[in-house]
């Protein structure tokens, strides 16, 4: 579970005694979760909703107390009823996942709506996701875009990313690559790796921004280093072609291997071509055909075409373009 995160500003702006809240925060920050639980329990019993939420988070995470999802849900409900937006969101998460309560997506949506109205940005994002995908609600890209923008304005970076995707694809909003680039950049700055990758694609293609392969490469590298495998494939493409970077088939092979290991099918096929041609790596027919088969099994038609050609032809007369 999540959110044993202290919202110090929220806690310290309540009417409750700041001294005891500060003691709870101090205990938590020092890793003395048992003491923090005692303090938050006292404050919760005295009506501090945010402290009830924090106590719920401790029960959810098993910090200072034994894990008890039922108790966490009860505390989140008490805090939500006391106007804690984050508690409504936390309880919504439990109803969404069926943890400590019977799974109920309708109830989750209701709680996310309450949290979003209370300006908790993450819940606006979750609501947007439900509307975008038509989960228990009529699919509504326009409403999803509005909710993602609200989440983004509240500094929830995934909301910026999803809004960028809607602008890129023209769903719920007029297609606008400039707007897409703006939201991807904001999310990328907050370390949303997929946004860095998507922004890199825009720079590579000159969509909404001036074409800049050097910037694209930097963005792909950042996303790849953060574990977003599609970007490793994209960066491998640049090294293979020598676009903005010195052509380096060995570097491309390493990047494609990393992406292929994560089942990015074009990378498996591209790596197979390098093994077949012996570019940057030692020629290996067996590895090539295995990689083409893997790409094909993952649904990549070009990999299927290569695999079929290699099965039906003598390797010495095959020419891969």
Protein Blocks (a to p, Z undefined) as FASTA:
>chain_A
ZZiaccfklmmmmmbdfklmmmmmmmmmnopamlmmmmmmmmmmnopaklmmmmmmmmmn
opoiacdfklmmmmmmmmmmnopaklmmmmmmmmmnopoiacdfklmmmmmmmmmmnopa
klmmmmmmmmmnopoiacdfklmmmmmmmmmmnopaklmmmmmmmmmnopoiacdfklmm
mmmmmmmmnopaklmmmmmmmmmnopoiacdfklmmmmmmmmmmnopaklmmmmmmmmmn
opoiacdfklmmmmmmmmmmnopaklmmmmmmmmmnopoiacdfklmmmmmmmmmmnopa
klmmmmmmmmmpcfklgccZZ
